[in-house]
Protein backbone atom coordinates (compact mmCIF):
# COMPACT_ATOMS: atom_id res chain seq x y z
CA UNK A 1 0.00 0.00 0.00
CA UNK A 2 1.32 3.47 -0.84
CA UNK A 3 1.14 6.79 0.97
CA UNK A 4 -0.90 8.20 -1.93
CA UNK A 5 -3.52 5.45 -1.58
CA UNK A 6 -3.88 6.19 2.14
CA UNK A 7 -4.01 9.91 1.48
CA UNK A 8 -6.87 9.38 -0.99
CA UNK A 9 -8.74 6.80 1.07
CA UNK A 10 -12.44 7.47 1.66
CA UNK A 11 -13.43 7.27 5.30
CA UNK A 12 -16.89 6.55 6.68
CA UNK A 13 -16.84 8.50 9.96
CA UNK A 14 -17.05 12.21 10.68
CA UNK A 15 -15.38 12.60 14.07
CA UNK A 16 -12.01 11.07 14.89
CA UNK A 17 -10.17 10.65 18.17
CA UNK A 18 -6.45 10.15 17.52
CA UNK A 19 -4.31 8.19 19.97
CA UNK A 20 -1.42 10.58 20.13
CA UNK A 21 2.10 10.20 21.56
CA UNK A 22 3.86 13.03 19.76
CA UNK A 23 6.01 10.60 17.77
CA UNK A 24 6.37 10.52 14.01
CA UNK A 25 3.71 7.87 13.43
CA UNK A 26 0.93 9.33 15.55
CA UNK A 27 1.66 12.88 14.37
CA UNK A 28 1.32 11.65 10.78
CA UNK A 29 -2.01 10.07 11.79
CA UNK A 30 -3.12 13.37 13.32
CA UNK A 31 -2.25 15.26 10.11
CA UNK A 32 -4.12 12.64 8.09
CA UNK A 33 -7.18 12.80 10.36
CA UNK A 34 -7.27 16.60 10.06
CA UNK A 35 -7.62 16.13 6.27
CA UNK A 36 -10.32 13.47 6.55
CA UNK A 37 -12.70 14.32 9.40
CA UNK A 38 -14.98 17.21 10.34
CA UNK A 39 -13.86 17.08 13.93
CA UNK A 40 -10.58 15.77 15.37
CA UNK A 41 -9.37 15.42 18.95
CA UNK A 42 -6.27 13.83 20.45
CA UNK A 43 -5.89 11.55 23.46
CA UNK A 44 -2.47 11.03 25.04
CA UNK A 45 -1.25 8.83 27.87
CA UNK A 46 1.13 9.35 30.71
CA UNK A 47 1.99 5.72 31.52
CA UNK A 48 5.28 6.06 33.33
CA UNK A 49 7.33 6.28 30.13
CA UNK A 50 10.96 7.08 30.93
CA UNK A 51 10.84 10.27 28.93
CA UNK A 52 8.09 12.65 29.88
CA UNK A 53 9.49 15.15 27.35
CA UNK A 54 7.36 13.13 24.88
CA UNK A 55 4.25 14.53 26.54
CA UNK A 56 5.53 18.10 26.40
CA UNK A 57 6.20 17.78 22.68
CA UNK A 58 2.80 16.14 22.14
CA UNK A 59 1.04 19.05 23.86
CA UNK A 60 3.07 21.48 21.79
CA UNK A 61 2.10 19.78 18.50
CA UNK A 62 -1.59 19.78 19.47
CA UNK A 63 -1.54 23.46 20.25
CA UNK A 64 0.30 24.24 17.02
CA UNK A 65 -2.31 22.30 15.03
CA UNK A 66 -5.23 23.67 17.06
CA UNK A 67 -6.31 20.21 18.23
CA UNK A 68 -7.95 19.68 21.63
CA UNK A 69 -5.94 17.15 23.63
CA UNK A 70 -6.95 15.00 26.59
CA UNK A 71 -4.15 13.50 28.69
CA UNK A 72 -4.92 10.34 30.64
CA UNK A 73 -2.75 9.63 33.66
CA UNK A 74 -1.92 5.91 33.97
CA UNK A 75 1.51 6.64 35.36
CA UNK A 76 1.31 5.06 38.77
CA UNK A 77 -0.34 1.69 38.45
CA UNK A 78 0.31 0.83 34.81
CA UNK A 79 4.05 1.27 35.22
CA UNK A 80 4.09 -0.51 38.60
CA UNK A 81 2.29 -3.59 37.31
CA UNK A 82 4.25 -3.73 34.08
CA UNK A 83 7.76 -4.53 32.96
CA UNK A 84 9.54 -2.91 30.04
CA UNK A 85 12.81 -1.17 29.26
CA UNK A 86 10.70 1.79 28.16
CA UNK A 87 9.44 2.14 31.73
CA UNK A 88 12.70 1.57 33.61
CA UNK A 89 15.56 4.02 33.42
CA UNK A 90 18.90 2.33 32.77
CA UNK A 91 17.60 -0.82 31.04
CA UNK A 92 18.91 -1.49 27.52
CA UNK A 93 16.08 -0.68 25.10
CA UNK A 94 17.80 -2.61 22.31
CA UNK A 95 17.95 -5.90 24.25
CA UNK A 96 15.50 -8.83 24.05
CA UNK A 97 13.24 -10.28 26.73
CA UNK A 98 13.42 -13.95 27.72
CA UNK A 99 10.46 -14.57 25.39
CA UNK A 100 12.42 -13.08 22.48
CA UNK A 101 10.37 -9.86 22.34
CA UNK A 102 12.11 -6.47 22.24
CA UNK A 103 12.87 -5.15 25.75
CA UNK A 104 11.15 -1.91 24.72
CA UNK A 105 7.82 -3.74 24.20
CA UNK A 106 5.24 -2.64 26.81
CA UNK A 107 2.73 -5.46 27.41
CA UNK A 108 -0.89 -4.43 26.78
CA UNK A 109 -0.04 -0.80 26.22
CA UNK A 110 -1.90 -0.48 22.92
CA UNK A 111 -4.94 -2.39 24.14
CA UNK A 112 -5.23 -0.22 27.24
CA UNK A 113 -4.85 2.96 25.18
CA UNK A 114 -7.54 1.69 22.81
CA UNK A 115 -9.92 0.88 25.66
CA UNK A 116 -9.56 4.37 27.15
CA UNK A 117 -9.95 6.00 23.74
CA UNK A 118 -12.97 3.82 22.89
CA UNK A 119 -14.55 4.73 26.22
CA UNK A 120 -13.98 8.45 25.71
CA UNK A 121 -15.19 8.32 22.09
CA UNK A 122 -18.55 7.01 23.34
CA UNK A 123 -18.84 9.86 25.83
CA UNK A 124 -18.08 12.61 23.29
CA UNK A 125 -20.01 10.98 20.43
CA UNK A 126 -17.03 10.25 18.16
CA UNK A 127 -17.35 7.46 15.57
CA UNK A 128 -13.69 6.72 14.79
CA UNK A 129 -10.42 6.03 16.57
CA UNK A 130 -7.17 6.59 14.71
CA UNK A 131 -3.99 4.89 15.84
CA UNK A 132 -0.48 4.89 14.40
CA UNK A 133 0.32 1.22 14.70
CA UNK A 134 2.29 -0.29 11.86
CA UNK A 135 2.74 -3.91 10.87
CA UNK A 136 5.39 -3.21 8.21
CA UNK A 137 7.93 -1.81 10.66
CA UNK A 138 6.36 -3.27 13.76
CA UNK A 139 9.68 -3.86 15.52
CA UNK A 140 8.46 -7.17 16.93
CA UNK A 141 5.59 -5.65 18.94
CA UNK A 142 2.67 -8.08 18.66
CA UNK A 143 0.09 -5.37 19.45
CA UNK A 144 0.98 -3.33 16.37
CA UNK A 145 -0.38 -5.94 13.98
CA UNK A 146 -3.51 -5.73 11.84
CA UNK A 147 -5.11 -8.87 13.29
CA UNK A 148 -4.75 -7.54 16.83
CA UNK A 149 -6.48 -4.25 15.91
CA UNK A 150 -9.38 -6.08 14.24
CA UNK A 151 -9.73 -8.32 17.26
CA UNK A 152 -9.64 -5.39 19.71
CA UNK A 153 -12.23 -3.52 17.64
CA UNK A 154 -14.59 -6.51 17.62
CA UNK A 155 -14.19 -7.05 21.36
CA UNK A 156 -14.64 -3.40 22.37
CA UNK A 157 -17.63 -2.81 20.09
CA UNK A 158 -19.22 -6.01 21.37
CA UNK A 159 -18.61 -4.98 24.96
CA UNK A 160 -20.47 -1.68 24.54
CA UNK A 161 -22.83 -2.54 21.65
CA UNK A 162 -21.45 0.25 19.50
CA UNK A 163 -19.86 0.44 16.08
CA UNK A 164 -16.73 2.56 16.40
CA UNK A 165 -14.28 2.31 13.50
CA UNK A 166 -10.54 2.01 14.08
CA UNK A 167 -8.43 3.52 11.31
CA UNK A 168 -4.74 2.64 11.08
CA UNK A 169 -3.42 4.83 8.24
CA UNK A 170 0.19 3.71 8.45
CA UNK A 171 -0.42 -0.01 9.10
CA UNK A 172 1.10 -1.09 5.76
CA UNK A 173 3.50 1.78 5.16
CA UNK A 174 7.24 1.66 5.66
CA UNK A 175 8.99 4.61 7.29
CA UNK A 176 9.77 6.27 3.96
CA UNK A 177 6.08 6.08 2.97
CA UNK A 178 5.14 7.48 6.39
CA UNK A 179 7.32 10.53 5.71
CA UNK A 180 5.64 10.74 2.30
CA UNK A 181 2.15 10.63 3.84
CA UNK A 182 2.97 13.56 6.16
CA UNK A 183 4.30 15.40 3.11
CA UNK A 184 1.05 14.73 1.19
CA UNK A 185 -0.92 15.95 4.21
CA UNK A 186 1.00 19.19 3.87
CA UNK A 187 3.21 19.29 6.94
CA UNK A 188 6.48 17.38 6.71
CA UNK A 189 8.13 20.18 8.73
CA UNK A 190 6.20 19.45 11.89
CA UNK A 191 7.43 15.83 11.63
CA UNK A 192 11.07 16.87 11.30
CA UNK A 193 11.02 19.75 13.78
CA UNK A 194 8.65 18.60 16.53
CA UNK A 195 8.26 14.83 16.75
CA UNK A 196 10.30 12.54 18.94
CA UNK A 197 10.61 8.82 18.26
CA UNK A 198 13.98 8.14 19.91
CA UNK A 199 13.97 5.56 22.73
CA UNK A 200 16.58 7.66 24.52
CA UNK A 201 14.54 10.87 24.02
CA UNK A 202 17.60 12.77 22.87
CA UNK A 203 16.76 16.23 21.58
CA UNK A 204 19.72 16.45 19.21
CA UNK A 205 18.54 17.66 15.79
CA UNK A 206 19.52 15.48 12.82
CA UNK A 207 18.52 15.61 9.16
CA UNK A 208 15.56 13.29 10.00
CA UNK A 209 14.58 15.12 13.22
CA UNK A 210 15.36 14.69 16.92
CA UNK A 211 17.21 11.60 18.15
CA UNK A 212 20.34 9.91 19.47
CA UNK A 213 21.07 8.32 16.10
CA UNK A 214 21.91 4.99 17.73
CA UNK A 215 18.74 3.32 19.07
CA UNK A 216 16.58 1.10 16.86
CA UNK A 217 13.91 3.78 16.53
CA UNK A 218 16.46 6.34 15.32
CA UNK A 219 18.06 3.90 12.86
CA UNK A 220 14.65 3.06 11.40
CA UNK A 221 13.69 6.72 11.17
CA UNK A 222 17.00 7.82 9.61
CA UNK A 223 16.83 5.09 6.96
CA UNK A 224 13.20 5.93 6.23
CA UNK A 225 13.99 9.60 5.86
CA UNK A 226 16.84 8.95 3.42
CA UNK A 227 14.60 6.66 1.35
CA UNK A 228 11.86 9.28 1.34
CA UNK A 229 14.31 11.95 0.09
CA UNK A 230 15.29 9.55 -2.73
CA UNK A 231 11.60 8.95 -3.57
CA UNK A 232 10.99 12.70 -3.82
CA UNK A 233 14.08 13.14 -6.02
CA UNK A 234 12.95 10.34 -8.36
CA UNK A 235 9.43 11.81 -8.70
CA UNK A 236 10.75 15.25 -9.66
ZN1 LIG B 1 17.49 7.26 19.42
Boltz pocket constraint, residues with backbone or C-beta under 6 A from the ligand:
constraints:
  - pocket:
      binder: B
      contacts: [[A, 197], [A, 198], [A, 199], [A, 200], [A, 201], [A, 202], [A, 211], [A, 212], [A, 213], [A, 214], [A, 215], [A, 216], [A, 217], [A, 218]]
      max_distance: 6.0
